[in-house]
Amino acid sequence: MIRRRPQLLWLLLPYVLFVAALPFVNRVPLLVLWLLGATLVTPVAVGLARRGDLRAERAARAERTERAARTERGDRG
């Protein structure tokens, strides 16, 4: 699925940021800022994944339209 939709890798970013904070829970005084940053990055990552999905959908639609036009003209290839 990732090969077909690599833009979904953006959705791993918030997860990695939250999981990376776990070892530092009782050690880092700025943990709250780290978690706030990870929370603010989440909608950005989702937006980037959505933007990639929309681009891929547009490209697929253009390809289907081109393919339909070619078959209508009788072209092969």
N, C-alpha and C positions, 0 to 999 in steps of 0.2 A: 504494500500500500504506500509506503514511503517513496518508492521509486516512481509511482504515478503521481504522488502529491508531496513533493519535498518541502513545500511551504508549511506543512504541518510540523516540521522540526522547530519552528518558532514557538510552538506550544510547550516545548520542553524547557524553554528558558526560565519561566517562573518556577517550575517544579525544581529545577536544578538550584536556583537561588534559594528557595526555601529549604531544600535538603542540605545544601552546603552550610546553612546557618546552624544546623543541629549540633555539630561538635563544639560550637562556640557559645552555647546557650548560657553557661555560667562563667564564661571567661572574658567575654568582650563587653565593655561598657556601652558600646554603640550598637548593640544588637537590635535595639528598637529601630534605629535608623536603617539598619540593613533590611529588616523586615518591612519597613515602610517603603524603602526603595524597591524591594521585590514586589510589593503590592502595587506600586505605581507602574512597574514594568509590565505587569500582567495585561492590562488593557492594550498596551502598545503591541505586545506579542500577539494577542488575539487579532488586533487590527491588521498586523502584517500578514498573518496567516489568511485572513479574510481577503485581503488585497491580492495575495497570491492565488487564492481560489478563483476570484473574479477574473484575473488575468488568464488563468488556465481555461476557464469556462469560455471566455471571449475567443481565445485561440482555437479551442475545439469547435466552437460554433462557426468561426470563419472557415476552418478546414472542412467541416461538413457542408457548408454552403458552396465552397469551391468544388468539392467532390461532386455535389449534386449538379452543379453547372457543367462540369466536365462530362458527366454521364448523360446529361440532357443534350449536349452537343455531339455526343458519340465518341468523345476522346477517350483514350485509354492511358493510364499511367498515373 
